[in-house]
């Protein structure tokens, strides 16, 4: 259920935007990874969030993890599918960063650990590609985040503030789609909300589990929302960028 407790979306939006600005300053050739750019999860102190994804062999990635103000120390690991750590940043620091250049294309795990914190924090991880990344103007980032904020403010006007459970982001071209397989969700009513920047005019959204379509939104707009019940088993959420005037930063939020 929605409550007035939890982390505010405005604080989170500001944190993500600031992190992107910071991370894109060092090298003009560096940009958001085309395959998967942003992930975020609520993590309890000493807990972890694991992201399983494909990395391309011979490509250099910069991976940056950060958290909201509740976080004091975040550690970051890249592991193979056997759990062997390949690179890590375990310094006592709120922001962690590693560079990773796999020798071959394959599936790897990125583990974000909230090593020390005042309380549970929303911890984000950003993936940058030094060889073929997307440069996303700050205005586009702000627009995509502002549209999520507008959703939260609408719900807040009704007397409730939705809490962020998970958050993902991609740079997508019209006609492309991305599917996120999400596990470990609590058995409660959840919302899947997708929003794009000013280039997106039509986004569709689908929620499936075990091959069963739980909900979908194919309206001709860029503000799709689906309602579903969470489960510890895998829930697949597909974001389809149907039409727009160009590549768009599209953000998917899972809220309770």
C-alpha positions as CSV (number, residue, x, y, z in Angstrom):
1,X,0.0,0.0,0.0
2,X,1.1,3.6,-0.4
3,X,2.2,5.5,2.7
4,X,3.6,8.9,3.4
5,X,6.8,7.3,4.7
6,X,9.8,6.4,2.7
7,X,12.1,8.3,0.3
8,X,11.0,11.3,-1.6
9,X,11.1,11.1,-5.4
10,X,12.4,14.7,-5.7
11,X,15.5,13.9,-3.6
12,X,16.1,10.8,-5.7
13,X,15.7,12.7,-9.0
14,X,18.2,15.3,-7.9
15,X,20.6,12.7,-6.8
16,X,20.5,10.8,-10.1
17,X,20.7,14.0,-12.2
18,X,23.7,15.2,-10.2
19,X,25.5,11.8,-10.5
20,X,25.0,11.8,-14.3
21,X,26.4,15.4,-14.6
22,X,29.4,14.4,-12.4
23,X,30.2,11.2,-14.3
24,X,30.0,12.6,-17.7
25,X,32.5,15.4,-17.0
26,X,35.8,13.5,-17.1
27,X,35.7,12.4,-20.8
28,X,33.7,13.7,-23.7
29,X,33.8,10.3,-25.4
30,X,32.1,8.7,-22.4
31,X,28.3,8.3,-22.4
32,X,25.5,6.2,-21.1
33,X,25.7,2.5,-22.2
34,X,23.3,1.7,-25.1
35,X,22.2,-1.6,-23.6
36,X,21.4,-0.6,-20.0
37,X,22.2,2.7,-18.5
38,X,20.7,3.0,-15.0
39,X,19.5,0.8,-12.1
40,X,18.4,1.5,-8.6
41,X,17.1,-0.4,-5.6
42,X,16.2,0.2,-2.0
43,X,18.9,-1.5,0.1
44,X,19.0,-2.1,3.9
45,X,22.3,-1.5,5.8
46,X,24.8,-4.3,4.9
47,X,22.4,-5.6,2.2
48,X,23.1,-5.9,-1.5
49,X,21.4,-5.5,-4.8
50,X,22.5,-7.6,-7.7
51,X,22.2,-6.7,-11.4
52,X,22.8,-9.4,-14.0
53,X,23.6,-8.1,-17.5
54,X,25.6,-8.7,-20.6
55,X,28.9,-6.9,-21.2
56,X,30.5,-6.8,-24.6
57,X,34.1,-8.2,-24.9
58,X,36.8,-5.6,-25.7
59,X,34.6,-2.7,-24.5
60,X,35.5,-0.5,-21.5
61,X,32.8,0.3,-19.1
62,X,32.8,2.7,-16.2
63,X,30.4,1.7,-13.5
64,X,29.4,4.2,-10.7
65,X,27.3,3.5,-7.7
66,X,25.9,6.1,-5.3
67,X,23.1,6.5,-2.8
68,X,20.8,8.9,-1.1
69,X,21.8,10.8,2.0
70,X,21.1,7.8,4.2
71,X,24.0,6.0,2.7
72,X,27.5,6.4,4.3
73,X,29.6,3.7,2.5
74,X,28.8,1.9,-0.7
75,X,30.9,-1.0,-2.2
76,X,30.8,-2.1,-5.8
77,X,31.7,-5.5,-7.3
78,X,31.7,-7.0,-10.8
79,X,31.6,-10.8,-10.7
80,X,31.4,-13.7,-13.2
81,X,28.5,-16.1,-13.1
82,X,30.4,-18.3,-10.6
83,X,30.6,-15.4,-8.1
84,X,34.3,-14.7,-8.6
85,X,35.0,-11.0,-8.1
86,X,36.8,-9.5,-11.2
87,X,37.0,-5.8,-10.1
88,X,35.7,-4.0,-7.0
89,X,35.7,-0.8,-5.1
90,X,35.5,-1.3,-1.3
91,X,36.9,2.0,-0.2
92,X,35.1,3.7,2.7
93,X,33.2,6.1,0.5
94,X,29.6,6.9,-0.4
95,X,30.4,6.7,-4.1
96,X,32.0,3.7,-5.6
97,X,33.5,3.4,-9.1
98,X,35.2,0.7,-11.2
99,X,36.3,0.3,-14.8
100,X,35.7,-3.0,-16.4
101,X,36.9,-4.3,-19.8
102,X,35.9,-8.0,-20.3
103,X,38.0,-10.1,-22.6
104,X,34.9,-11.7,-24.0
105,X,31.2,-11.0,-24.3
106,X,29.2,-12.7,-21.6
107,X,26.8,-12.4,-18.6
108,X,28.2,-10.8,-15.4
109,X,26.9,-9.7,-12.1
110,X,27.1,-6.2,-10.7
111,X,26.7,-6.2,-6.9
112,X,26.0,-3.0,-5.0
113,X,26.5,-3.3,-1.2
114,X,25.3,-0.7,1.3
115,X,28.2,-1.3,3.6
116,X,27.2,1.4,6.1
117,X,24.2,3.6,6.4
118,X,21.9,5.4,8.8
119,X,19.0,3.4,7.5
120,X,17.8,1.9,4.2
121,X,18.8,3.9,1.2
122,X,18.0,4.1,-2.5
123,X,21.3,3.1,-4.2
124,X,21.8,3.7,-7.9
125,X,24.3,2.3,-10.3
126,X,25.1,3.9,-13.7
127,X,26.7,2.2,-16.6
128,X,28.9,4.2,-19.0
129,X,30.5,3.0,-22.2
130,X,33.8,4.6,-23.1
131,X,33.7,3.3,-26.7
132,X,30.0,3.7,-27.8
133,X,28.1,5.6,-25.2
134,X,25.1,8.0,-25.5
135,X,25.6,11.6,-24.6
136,X,22.3,12.7,-23.0
137,X,21.8,16.5,-22.6
138,X,21.0,17.6,-19.1
139,X,17.7,19.0,-20.3
140,X,16.6,15.5,-21.5
141,X,17.6,14.0,-18.2
142,X,15.7,16.6,-16.3
143,X,12.6,16.1,-18.5
144,X,12.5,12.3,-18.0
145,X,12.9,12.7,-14.2
146,X,10.4,15.6,-14.0
147,X,7.7,13.4,-15.6
148,X,8.3,10.7,-12.9
149,X,8.1,13.5,-10.3
150,X,4.8,14.7,-11.8
151,X,3.4,11.2,-11.4
152,X,4.4,11.2,-7.7
153,X,3.0,14.7,-7.1
154,X,-0.3,13.6,-8.7
155,X,-0.5,10.7,-6.3
156,X,0.6,12.9,-3.4
157,X,-2.3,15.3,-4.2
158,X,-4.6,12.3,-3.4
159,X,-3.0,11.9,0.0
160,X,-0.3,9.3,-0.7
161,X,3.3,9.3,-1.8
162,X,4.5,6.2,-3.7
163,X,7.7,4.7,-2.6
164,X,10.4,3.7,-5.1
165,X,11.1,0.0,-5.1
166,X,13.2,-0.3,-8.3
167,X,14.3,2.1,-11.0
168,X,15.8,1.5,-14.4
169,X,16.8,3.6,-17.4
170,X,17.8,3.1,-21.1
171,X,18.5,5.3,-24.1
172,X,16.3,3.8,-26.8
173,X,15.5,4.5,-30.4
174,X,11.9,4.5,-31.8
175,X,10.9,0.8,-32.5
176,X,13.2,-0.6,-29.8
177,X,12.1,-2.4,-26.6
178,X,13.8,-3.5,-23.4
179,X,12.7,-6.2,-21.0
180,X,13.8,-6.2,-17.3
181,X,13.5,-9.4,-15.4
182,X,12.9,-8.4,-11.8
183,X,13.0,-10.9,-8.9
184,X,12.4,-10.5,-5.1
185,X,9.4,-8.2,-5.1
186,X,7.1,-8.3,-2.1
187,X,3.6,-9.7,-2.5
188,X,1.8,-6.4,-2.6
189,X,0.2,-4.1,-5.1
190,X,2.8,-2.4,-7.3
191,X,2.9,0.1,-10.1
192,X,5.1,0.0,-13.1
193,X,5.5,3.5,-14.5
194,X,7.5,4.4,-17.7
195,X,8.3,8.0,-18.7
196,X,10.6,9.4,-21.5
197,X,12.3,12.7,-22.3
198,X,10.9,15.3,-24.7
199,X,11.7,13.1,-27.8
200,X,9.3,10.3,-26.8
201,X,5.6,10.5,-28.0
202,X,4.4,6.9,-27.5
203,X,5.6,4.3,-25.0
204,X,3.9,1.0,-24.3
205,X,4.4,-1.1,-21.2
206,X,3.8,-4.8,-20.5
207,X,4.1,-6.8,-17.2
208,X,4.4,-10.6,-17.4
209,X,5.1,-13.5,-15.1
210,X,5.6,-17.1,-16.2
211,X,4.4,-16.2,-19.6
212,X,1.1,-14.8,-18.3
213,X,0.4,-11.1,-19.2
214,X,-0.6,-9.4,-15.9
215,X,-1.2,-5.9,-17.2
216,X,-0.4,-3.7,-20.2
217,X,-0.8,-0.1,-21.4
218,X,-0.8,0.4,-25.1
219,X,-2.4,3.9,-25.1
220,X,-1.1,6.4,-27.6
221,X,0.9,8.4,-25.1
222,X,4.3,8.5,-23.4
223,X,2.9,7.9,-19.9
224,X,2.1,4.2,-19.5
225,X,1.3,2.8,-16.1
226,X,0.6,-0.9,-15.1
227,X,-0.8,-2.3,-11.9
228,X,0.3,-5.8,-10.7
229,X,0.9,-7.9,-7.6
230,X,4.6,-8.4,-6.7
231,X,6.2,-11.8,-6.3
232,X,9.5,-13.2,-5.2
233,X,9.7,-15.1,-8.5
234,X,10.7,-13.3,-11.7
235,X,8.4,-10.6,-13.1
236,X,9.3,-9.4,-16.6
237,X,8.5,-5.8,-17.4
238,X,8.8,-4.8,-21.1
239,X,9.2,-1.1,-22.2
240,X,8.5,-0.5,-25.9
241,X,9.4,2.8,-27.5
242,X,6.8,2.9,-30.2
243,X,7.3,6.3,-31.7
244,X,9.1,9.6,-31.2
245,X,11.4,12.2,-32.9
246,X,14.7,10.5,-31.9
247,X,16.6,8.6,-29.3
248,X,15.1,9.1,-25.9
249,X,16.1,8.5,-22.3
250,X,13.3,6.2,-20.9
251,X,13.0,5.6,-17.2
252,X,11.0,2.8,-15.6
253,X,10.0,3.0,-12.0
254,X,8.5,0.2,-9.8
255,X,6.5,1.8,-6.9
256,X,4.5,0.5,-4.0
